[in-house]
């Protein structure tokens, strides 16, 4: 599932900035489950137009914020602004 061109350093910085939580719904995530489509704490670093850093979005159901917030429900929509968020990433 990984498709966004981030370095390991950018992803690590985004992970620690997010506090290990989805930046859309606030769900607690697992560092080891990056890039997984399902399972406890699965997540993906997501590109947002105009942002220097990725945002961290959960990929597990029922929320699946990577699909539903980051792609507006369709992976053909690349890099859209999240439709719902907790606002933490707006500081960066």
N, C-alpha and C positions, 0 to 999 in steps of 0.2 A: 503494500500500500504506500510506502514512502514515495513521494513524488516532488517534494519541494527541495530546492537546491541550497540547503543550509550546511554550514560547516558544523563539526562536532562542538566547537566552542560556542557558536551561536545558539545551538540547541541547548547546551548545558546552561548558558546564561539565561535563556528563556525559561528553562525548567526551574531554576532556583528563584528567579524573579516571580514566577507564578506560585511559589510555595508548594509545588507538587500537586496543584489543583487545576482542573479545567478552568480556563479563563472565560468560559461561556456560562457554565452551570454551577461551577464550584465543586464538582465531584472530586474526591481524593483519588489520585492516580498512583501508579507504580512506575518508578524509574525504569525498571527492567522491561516493562511492557510497551515501550515505544514502538510504533509501527505495526502493532497487532490490530487486527480488525475486531476482535472480541476478547472477552475475558476480563477478569477483575482489573481495573485500573489501566486499561489499554488507552493509548493516546497517540496523537500525531502532532508534529510541529507544522503549523500552517502559515502560509504566506498571505499577507494582506497588502494590497497595493499602497505604496507610499510609506510603509513601515520599514525601519531598519532591522527590526528583530522579528522572529516568528512569534506567533501566539501558540499556546498549548491548548489543544482541544481534545476532549475525550472521543474515543471511537466506539466504545461499547454501547450496547442498547440498554435501556430504552432511549437515552438522550441522544447518543451519537452526534455530538455537537460538531465534529469535523464535517460530517455530511450535512446535517440539518441547519447549523448556524454558519459554518464556514463556506459551504457551497450552496446554500439555500435549497437543500433537498435534492440536488442534482450535481454529480461530480463533473459534468460538462461545464458548469459555472466555476471557472478557475479563479481562485483568489478573491472572492467577494467578501465584503465586510460582514462580520457576524451580525446576524439579525437580533440576537438576544445575547446579552453578556452581563457579567457582574461589574464591569467597568475598570478592573485593575489594570488592564493593558493600555488603557487610554492615557496613562501617565507617561508612557514611553515613546 
